[in-house]
């Protein structure tokens, strides 16, 4: 304890550090509060080193010679952004931990053009009066979903019927799909029963559970069928005077196989029409392009559901749609209008940044400029295109690596699979070519950690003792950066034939 006390006396006070010429320069650039906090943090670390016995007098004196450099480093860290760009080399297109769908450059441009100044978010330029923020995207959704032309009307007894109507599809935007489900259930079924298959009561990331959201909405859950088998007759037997809604939920992030049964959407549409009930489908992901074009089946688009006769569809904006985080509700105009009039809508609505980004992405869909939407472009990449980039990247690393180092990096191209991710098409994979890397002086986990701690961080997969890079989810503009990161890892590099 006495030895520790003597070492503590060697530590400068915060006032001493702040009076130094080095600190004065930092204070002028960054302000005294930030520099003071940095001094406190550095001194706290030194005290902890003394307390744990890691310092003797010589080591402490050596540490004190670098104290101003440590303060500068602490200051840089504390004043830098925590949210930062990374290179996603995992091959998971909609990686929830990495921000899901990357935003199109046109969306970034539109945000920059409208967010830094005033905009007509809720102002009608023609009339000069207050407008609605919905119009900026609803007009585009109508173009994309215009082939659906059924409206749901309510009768005096609280039930409804379907009648043809031109331009009957409306869309509103809330802050995520959980909010969309909450708003829809609260509007259409508060105080009544919602019939749903027991095999669709899903939980997705972040402990979001359909039964919990249903409870918060004020609707009563009525489970039918079993985990693996539910028939349309199960729904019909459950219908009673308290039934307000039939609900179908996409099994977002899992699949049931084997001895299973699930009603066709057409059967549920017919049942809803028979009993004059609205049918709602929580698609979760909500693609606006046909995944069958890239070999993925059983993942309906929003238009598929509406054309089949579903009255209300809820889905995410930042999944297969490729837009910003948002929850979208598309369906029969009268039902969607009721949701818009619900007081919950104001609590759950989104801001001008989301509308700007979403409008730009939807315009790309209207123009069928799918290359402008990163998510769609990545999903459509062929295995041969990815292989060509991988070959080129390995050649560049081999030409840039420091040949004087003693370790070795070994590269191999292997067949692999990319994932859609984000709770979309859980069993679907996309064929790809992976870059498999091993290092003679680093374990696969250590090599992955080196890449993760680089600037910018590169996130990879580790399987069977190898680091795997999938260029499907790496932007072509990031290839050169990835080359530099790999070249900086100690080790000679050569291609394993």
Buried (B, 14 or more C-beta within 10 A) or exposed (E): EEEBEEBEEBBBEBEEBBEBEBBEEBBEEBEEEBBBBBBBBBBEEBBEBBEEEEBEEEEBEEBBEEBBEBBBEBBEEEEEEEEEEBBBBBBBBBBBEBBBBBBBEBBBEBBEEBBEEEBEBEBEEEEEEEBEBBEBBBEBBBEBBEEBBBBBBBEEEEEBEBEEBEEBBBBBBBBBBBBBBBBBBBBBBEEBBBBBBBBBBBBBEEEBBBEBBBEEBBBBBBBBBBEBBBBBEBBBEBBEEEBBBBBBBBBBBEEBEEEEBBBEBEBBBBBBBEBBBBBBBBBBBBBBBEBEEBEBEEBBBBBBBBBBBBBBBBBBBBBBBBBBBBBBBBBBBBBBEBBBEBEBBEEBBBEBBBBBBBBBBBBBBEEEEBEBBBBBBBBBBBBEBBBEBBBEBBEBBBEBBEEEBEEBBBBBBEEBBBBBBBBBBBEBBBBBBBBBBBBEBBEBEEBBBBBEEBEEBBBBBBEEEBBBBBBBBBBEEBBEBBBEBBBBBBBBBBEEE
